[in-house]
């Protein structure tokens, strides 16, 4: 069967949670929340600077490389990669409001390239980036498998992957957020999905936040055919 190009693949309707990201007010307040998010989720002081340092360490080498920041929101990960020496970062988001704020904050970073698109249909060629980072947006993807397929497609052989996400817990708040369209995977479930799709990964969690880092395994490329 002939494989569909990214822009031909069916995409799920936007959830309520995803639609709130289209609001300008959400974009303006996003980084205020993100600076506190991992402290609230992990149960310990967890500054944004520590998160960015972990991400940069796990996707090395960075200098001179090309990355995709998937679900960039206002470009926190993208700016960190460029400041660490990345040559170019494609900052993809479905929200024009988020990308407008991201562009303003990325002034002075010539390698910042905004992409208005869905994660299920990344408008980049096959094997075009050295690494993909996802900073919290994983919970917003209604069906992760097409996204995983796209990650594998756009990564170069041995390309790096980093995912930070809100882990499933027994919180009543999570049940309310699930009704709005958010998903809360387990660490083992996400790692299994990535492994079965051709990635070599490891991961850990702190409280209700999970981290996965890995590499595209080229000898398993047949799983994507």
C-alpha angles and dihedrals in degrees: 000000000000113000117239119241114245095259091051097053116106114253126204118246115266113268123225089257091053092047091056088062088064090066116100091220091058090053093048093053098038100098092046087061095041093056089061101031102093093044089057094043099043100042093232136076102286111168121199089244090063091050092050091047091052091050094049092048094052097048097049134176094060105154112102094358133124121237140183118219100202113205089007095178101183095351104259095146093039093055092046091053093048092047088052091056107271112157095218138359122196105212108203125190137148093222120086088195092056092047092050090056091043091054092051092050092045095059108134092031105100092182093064109111116182119212121192102205147107122270090234090062111035109189095221131103124257115280093006104133135057095213145008124210127190117191109192099315092103089087090060098058107102093202114023098190097076088047091052089050090053093047090054092046098052097041120095119233108293090010117167127247131196126180128179115186145161107263124224114266139162092262115138086216090065091056090054092048091049088058087058091053105267119135126213112199126189120243093243092048094051093045091050092051092050094045092051090050096055107276131123105217146168129189149174140190138221113198108308096345123090132196129199126183126178154136134251108251106216097195087065095054090116090076088071097054 
